[in-house]
Amino acid sequence: MKRRAHKSLSLLVIVALLALSASVASASGGSTDWSAWQAYFTPLVPATPHGPASPAGLPIPTQTPSNALLQAWVNMIPSLPQPAQQAHAEEVARGPNHPTIIGHGPAVTGLAARNEWANGNQLLNSANPGPFFETFDHFYGTTWRQIPHLWGAYAYRGAGSVVLTAEKVIKDESPYDGSYSMKIAGSVPFEAGISREIKVPPGAEVKVRTMYALYDHGGLHGGNVLTYDWAALGVKADDTDAEWVNGPWHGQWLPLEHTVTAGPEGRIMIFLQVISPLAENVNAYFDDVQIWVDGEPYDG
């Protein structure tokens, strides 16, 4: 895996500002006033010698929500979108205190801990041969707010509490250059992610694939299962709406994949996002991003 040159902080901030396209473009119906997007989201930027963090400080520890606020979040459950309801239905079907590969409860071991892509918490090199666009082996920032080089980070809510960091446990099988994964986590409601833009020939077919894992935090809370979080991959061509695929399944490495056709400007933006509507112990991981342009691997 070739090492990529470090870019300036300004580029990362610009990429982060572009990220809002996923939710605002649909409201505008086409070309959007990019400067207005800052009203909808917060760029997440680690402190560096070039400037302070955004938001200031680190997200750990998280302030404990009031009981009234907790109840307000719970009252939203009936109106949560389909991916949240899918995540909940899966957890209910598994039953209380079920064994888990990545998560709470009795640990799954041996052959039962393997799937098509991973053995336990580690992606298998033989099942994920690459080539890769991104393996998340270069980060900047400090613990709890580390951003992959050349990517921007953002939050629609929970900016002051969301954790972004290089994960050393849920990762690729070693030895491997990509010995980390991208972790996005929080214990209060949040919607946050990372984004990056690439350039491809206009009209090209662009397929994006990433592996994701959601920690199965599970369990009962006051007799209720409150698992409603999910991961998502978004792919956006020029200034059109981003197209999303959702990953609501917990406890193991699984793929997310989507294909779009590049627009006349050839700008493709990739979003790796996590959505958690409740105050749960949510931990999500992304790794091994692959891109094909007209069937050929793209490595940047």
N, C-alpha and C positions, 0 to 999 in steps of 0.2 A: 504494500500500500504506500503510494508516494506521499510524502509529507507536504502539506500545503503552506504557503507563505502566510504569515500573520498580517492581517489588514488592520487599518486604523480603527479606533473606537467609533469615529464618525460613520464609517460604513455600517457597522453593526447597528448603530442607532437608526440609520436610515432604513435598514432592512426591517427593524422592529416596527417602525412607523408604517411600513407597507403592509404589515400583517393584518390590519383591520379590514382589508378588502374582503375577507371571508364573510363578514356579516353586514357591512354597510353597502356594498355594491348592489345587493338585491333591492335595497330601499331606493337607490337612485336610478336604477334601471339603465345602467351603462356607464358612461364616463362619470367619474366622481371627483369632487373637490377634495383632493388628498389632504389639504391643510386642515379640513374640518374633522378628520378622523380622530384627532387627539382627544376630542370630547368623549369618545366612547371607550378608550382603553388606556392602559399605562404601560409604557415601555419598561421592561425589567433589565436594568443595566448594573453590573457589579461596580464597586468602587475600584478605580485605577489611579495611577499617577496623573492621568489626564483629567480626572473629574470625580465628583462624588457619586455614590450609588443612587439608583432610582428604583424603588423608593429608598429613602435614607435608612440606614441600619440594616439589620438582618432579620429574617422572618421567624427565627427561633429565639425565645419561646413564643408561642402563640397565646394571645390573650384569651381567657376563657369566656365564651359567650354567656349572656344572661339567659335565665330560664325562659323569659318572654321571647327572646330572639330564637332560641332553640325551638320553641313551640311554633313560631311563625314559619320557620323552615319546614317543620314537619307538616304544617297545614298545606304546604305547596305540593305535597306528594301526589295527590290525584291529578294534578295538571302537568306533571313532569312528562317530557317527551318519550317517544318509543324506546330509544336506546336505554334510558334509565329504567323503564319498566321491564325491558328484557334482562338487564343486569339483576334486577330484583327477583324476577321469576326464576332465573337460573339458581340463585342462592336459596330460594325457598324450596326448589325441587331437590336440592342436595341434602336438605335437612340439617338440623342443628349438630354441631360438633363433628362435621364431616371431615375426612382426611383431605389434605391439600398439598399440592406440589410446591407452590409459592404462596404461603399465607399462614393463617392461624390453624389451630387444631392439630390433630395427629398428622405427622409428616408422611407423605407417600414416598416409598423407597423402592429400589430395585427396578424391575421392568415396568412396573406401574407408573414410575416417575418419568418415563420416556414418552415422547410423542414424535411426530414426523420431523420436527425441527430441533428438538432440544432433549437434553437429559437433565431432569430436575431444573435447576435455575440457570443452566448454562446452555447457550445455543451451540449446537454441534457444527464443527467446521465442515464435516463431510456432508451435512444436510444444508449448509449455507455457504456454498463455495465462492460466491462473488462472481464477477468483480463488483465492488461496492462504490457507491458515490460517497457515503459517509459511514464511518464506524465509530464516531465519537471518541477519538483518541487524543484530541487536542482541545483543551478548555482554557478559559481565562476567568479570573475572579477568585473568590475565597469560598470556603465550605458553606453550603446552604444557598449560595448564589454564584454558581458557575455556569457560564454560557459557552456552548461550542463555538470555536473560531469559525467565522464567516456566517454564522447564524444570528438572528435577532430573537429576542424573547419579549413576551407581552402577556398582559392579563386583562380580561374584561371585568373581572371582579376578583377580590382576594389578593390584590397585588402586594399588600404589605405582609401577607402570611404565606404565600406560596413558596415552596422550596424548589430550586432548580440546581442540580448538582451532578457531578460525575459519579456514577454508581460502580462500586468495585465488587459486588457480590452477585447481583443479577446481571450477567454479562455473557460474552463469548467464551467458548471453551478455550483454554490456554494450552500451549503458548500461542499467542496471537497478538498482532499489532493493536487491534481494537480491543483492548483489555478492559474497557469501560462500556457502560451504557448511559443513555441520557435519562436521568430521573426527574420526574415532576411530581410533587407531593404537597399535601396540605391536610390540616385537620379542621378547617372551617370551609364553608362553601367557596369554591373558586372555579374559574374557567381561565386556563392559561396554557401557553404553548410556546413553541419556537417556530421560526419561519426562515426560509431562504429562497432567493430568486435565482434562476438560471436563464440563460439565453439559448434558444434552439432555432433551427430554420422555421420560418413561417409555414404553417400548415402541416408540420410534422406530427406524427403520432407519438405521444409521450406517455409511457407507462411508469408509474412510481409504485414502489413496494417497500414496506418497512415491517420489521418485526416489533410486536408490542407484548408487554406482560403487565397485567394488573394484579397487585397484591390482593389476595382473597382475605379481606379483613373480617368478613362474615360475622357469625355469632348472633345472639339475641340481645336486644336492648329493650328492657321493659316488656319482654315477651314478643317484641316485633323485630323482624329482619329489616335492617335499614341500609342495605346495599343498593345504591342507585348511581354509582359513578361509572364512567366509561371513557375510553380513548377514541380518538378520531384522526383520520388522515384526510387532509384537504389538498386539492390540486386546483390551481387557478390559472387560466390562460388570459394574458393581457388584463383588461379591466372588466372582464365578465365575472359573473358570480363564481365563487369557489364551489367545486363539487366535492361532496364529502362521503366517506365510507366510515362506518362506526364499528368499534370493537367493544362490546359490552361483557365479554366473557372473562372470567377471573381465574387466576391460579396457575397459569402456564403461558409459555411463549406461543404466540399465534401470529399469522401474517395479516396485514392490511394492504390492499392493492387497488389501484384505480388508473384508468387510462383516459386521457383527454386529447383533443386536437389543438395544437398551438394556433394562436391567432396571428393576424398580420404583422404584429410587432415581435413575435417569437419570445415573449416573456412568460415564463412559467414560475409560479410561486408555490412552494410546498409548505404545508402546515402540519405539525405534529402537536396535537392538542389533547388536553385532559379536562373533563367536565365533572365536577362533583357538587351536586345541589344541596348536600347535607353535611353536618359536622361529623364526618367519619375519618378514620385513619387511612387516607387514600394515598397509595404509592403506585405510580405508573412508570414504566420503563420503555424506551425505544432503542432500537439498535439496527445495524445493517440496512441502511437505506440504499436501495438500488433504483436506478433510472435507466430506461431504455428509450432511445430516440430512433424512430423508424426501425426498431428491432435491434439496434446496435447499443451496447452498453455505453453509458455516459458517465465520465468520472470527473468532469469539471475542468 
